[in-house]
Amino acid sequence: DDLQAIFGLQVCHRDPGLAAYGLQNALLPVGTDFIEVVAPIQADTAAGRFLRRTQGHGGYMAIFQASDPRRRQAAAAALGVRTAHEIDRPDYQSVQLHPRDCRAAFIELGHSPGGEQRLGSWWPAGPHWQAQMRTDHTRRLLGILLESPEPAALAAHWSRILDTALTTDARGPALQIEQAQIGFMAGPADALGTVVLAVADVAATLQRAVERGHRIEAGAFHLAGVNFQVWGETAD
């Protein structure tokens, strides 16, 4: 509800199959990317253990479209990164790489036929996600920031797993994944700490966050386990 009210987003899908894992979820399109919220609904789930371990801070999973998840799985295994879970459906194949080996969060590499197109199919978001796109207030996902006591080492590790070259700017090492950037910053523990969104009106967005009871610090607020940082961007 807060994500919808603050960012002007709309839930496009909830996966009833997650109940078998003791979870519930909601997918919200952010431009042509997605934010997924997952919550445990019974005791002793992997997500519940994650929340206890992180004390409520840190994104659970970073999910990427990949043309060949099985090839990427084999490459990750060669780096010593184990597979935690696999999905094999006609309309979606993916591998979820173990968070202890990835550090900071699960990495999921998935392929949905037609998902190569930005407005194409993406099975986890349901069959009609495009109808729920809302970009009046929130334009798009700019990226994520990972925290670590050793940000350079974590950056190099994710670079190898994602087979993407590192770049460096004044803010430190980064990975460019299509239109979004993964940045790395110093922090007390490995965590997916921040989601960065482009919005039409920064002040209005932050005011809506305050009205929903969130404290603003340096243009960001904490919600659903991560900091949301907002940058201004006008419509094309």
C-alpha positions in Angstrom: 0.0 0.0 0.0 2.8 2.4 0.8 4.6 1.7 -2.4 1.4 2.4 -4.4 0.6 5.5 -2.5 4.0 7.1 -2.4 5.2 6.2 -5.9 1.9 6.0 -7.8 2.5 2.4 -8.7 0.0 -0.4 -9.1 0.2 -4.1 -8.2 0.1 -6.2 -11.3 0.3 -9.7 -10.0 0.3 -11.9 -6.9 1.6 -15.5 -7.3 -0.7 -17.9 -5.4 2.0 -20.7 -5.9 4.2 -19.0 -3.3 1.9 -20.2 -0.6 3.5 -23.6 -0.9 6.7 -22.0 0.3 5.0 -20.1 3.1 5.2 -16.8 1.3 3.0 -14.1 -0.3 4.1 -11.6 -2.8 3.1 -8.6 -4.9 4.7 -7.4 -8.2 4.6 -3.7 -9.1 5.9 -2.4 -12.5 8.3 0.5 -12.3 8.5 1.5 -16.0 9.4 -1.8 -17.6 11.2 -3.2 -14.6 9.6 -4.5 -11.4 9.7 -4.3 -7.6 8.6 -7.4 -5.9 7.6 -7.5 -2.2 7.7 -10.9 -0.5 6.6 -11.7 3.1 6.4 -14.9 5.1 3.0 -16.1 6.1 4.1 -19.0 8.2 7.0 -19.9 10.5 10.4 -21.2 9.5 10.6 -20.0 5.9 13.8 -18.9 4.1 12.5 -15.4 3.9 11.6 -15.3 7.6 15.1 -16.5 8.5 16.5 -13.8 6.2 14.5 -11.1 8.0 15.7 -12.3 11.4 19.4 -12.5 10.2 19.3 -9.0 8.6 17.1 -7.4 11.3 14.9 -6.1 8.6 17.4 -4.4 6.3 18.4 -5.6 2.9 16.8 -6.7 -0.3 16.1 -10.4 -0.7 16.8 -10.9 -4.4 18.1 -9.2 -7.5 16.5 -10.7 -10.6 17.8 -10.4 -14.1 16.6 -11.4 -17.6 19.1 -13.8 -19.1 19.1 -15.4 -22.5 20.4 -18.8 -21.2 20.0 -19.3 -17.4 21.5 -22.8 -17.5 24.7 -21.6 -19.1 25.0 -18.8 -16.6 24.3 -21.3 -13.8 27.2 -23.5 -15.0 29.5 -20.4 -15.2 28.5 -19.4 -11.6 29.2 -23.0 -10.4 32.7 -22.7 -11.9 33.1 -19.7 -9.5 32.0 -21.8 -6.5 28.5 -20.2 -6.5 25.9 -22.8 -5.6 22.3 -23.0 -6.9 19.6 -22.6 -4.3 16.6 -23.2 -6.4 15.5 -23.8 -10.0 12.3 -23.0 -11.9 11.6 -24.9 -15.1 8.3 -24.0 -16.8 7.3 -23.6 -20.4 7.0 -19.9 -19.9 9.8 -19.3 -17.5 13.1 -20.9 -16.6 15.4 -19.6 -13.9 18.2 -20.3 -11.5 18.4 -18.7 -8.1 22.0 -18.5 -6.9 22.8 -19.1 -3.2 23.0 -15.8 -1.2 25.8 -17.0 0.9 27.9 -17.5 -2.2 26.6 -14.4 -4.0 26.9 -12.3 -0.8 24.4 -9.4 -0.2 21.4 -11.1 -1.8 20.2 -13.9 -4.0 20.9 -13.5 -7.7 18.2 -14.9 -9.9 18.8 -15.3 -13.7 15.6 -15.9 -15.5 14.3 -16.2 -19.0 10.7 -15.7 -20.1 10.1 -16.2 -23.9 9.4 -12.7 -25.2 11.0 -11.1 -22.2 13.9 -9.8 -24.3 11.5 -7.0 -25.3 11.0 -4.4 -22.7 7.2 -4.6 -23.0 7.3 -8.3 -23.6 6.1 -11.2 -21.4 7.5 -11.8 -18.0 5.9 -14.8 -16.3 6.6 -13.8 -12.7 4.6 -10.5 -13.2 1.5 -12.2 -14.6 0.0 -12.2 -18.1 -1.3 -8.6 -18.2 1.4 -6.6 -16.3 1.6 -4.0 -19.0 -1.9 -2.8 -18.2 -0.8 -1.8 -14.7 2.2 0.4 -15.7 2.0 3.8 -14.1 4.6 6.3 -14.9 3.0 9.6 -14.1 4.8 9.9 -10.7 7.6 7.3 -11.0 9.4 7.1 -14.3 11.7 4.1 -14.0 14.2 2.1 -12.0 17.6 3.7 -12.0 19.4 1.0 -10.1 20.4 -0.5 -6.8 23.2 0.0 -4.3 24.9 -2.8 -2.5 26.5 -2.3 0.8 29.6 -4.1 2.1 32.6 -3.7 4.4 34.5 -4.5 1.2 32.6 -2.9 -1.6 35.4 -3.3 -4.2 35.7 -7.0 -3.5 31.9 -7.4 -3.7 31.8 -5.4 -6.9 34.4 -7.7 -8.5 32.5 -10.8 -7.3 29.2 -9.7 -8.8 31.0 -8.6 -12.0 32.2 -12.2 -12.4 28.8 -13.8 -11.6 26.9 -11.5 -14.0 29.7 -11.5 -16.6 29.6 -7.7 -16.8 32.6 -5.4 -16.8 33.1 -3.1 -13.9 33.1 0.6 -14.4 34.3 3.3 -11.9 33.2 6.8 -11.4 33.4 9.4 -8.6 31.0 7.3 -6.5 33.0 4.1 -6.8 32.7 0.8 -8.8 29.5 0.0 -10.7 27.9 -2.4 -13.1 25.7 -1.2 -15.9 22.9 -3.6 -16.7 21.0 -2.1 -19.7 19.3 1.1 -18.4 20.0 0.4 -14.7 23.2 0.6 -12.6 24.4 -1.5 -9.7 26.5 0.6 -7.4 28.6 -0.5 -4.4 29.2 1.4 -1.2 30.7 1.0 2.2 28.4 -0.5 4.9 28.5 -2.6 8.1 27.4 -5.9 6.3 26.8 -7.2 2.9 23.3 -6.1 1.8 21.2 -4.9 -1.0 20.6 -1.7 0.7 19.1 0.9 -1.7 16.7 1.0 -4.6 17.1 4.2 -6.7 14.0 5.5 -8.6 13.5 8.3 -11.1 10.4 10.3 -10.2 8.6 13.3 -11.7 8.6 15.4 -8.5 11.1 14.6 -5.8 9.6 16.9 -3.2 6.1 15.6 -3.7 7.2 12.0 -3.6 9.0 12.6 -0.3 6.1 14.5 1.1 3.8 11.5 0.4 6.4 9.3 2.2 6.2 11.6 5.2 2.4 11.4 5.1 2.7 7.6 5.2 4.8 7.9 8.4 8.3 7.5 6.9 11.3 9.6 8.1 13.3 11.2 5.3 17.1 11.3 5.5 19.3 12.7 2.6 16.4 12.3 0.1 15.7 8.7 1.0 13.5 6.6 3.3 13.4 3.0 4.5 10.5 0.8 3.4 10.1 -2.9 3.0 13.6 -3.6 4.0 15.5 -1.2 1.7 16.2 2.5 1.4 14.4 4.2 -1.5 16.4 7.0 -3.0 14.6 9.3 -5.5 16.0 11.4 -8.2 14.1 13.8 -10.4 13.5 13.1 -14.1 11.1 14.7 -16.5 9.0 12.8 -19.0 10.5 12.3 -22.5 
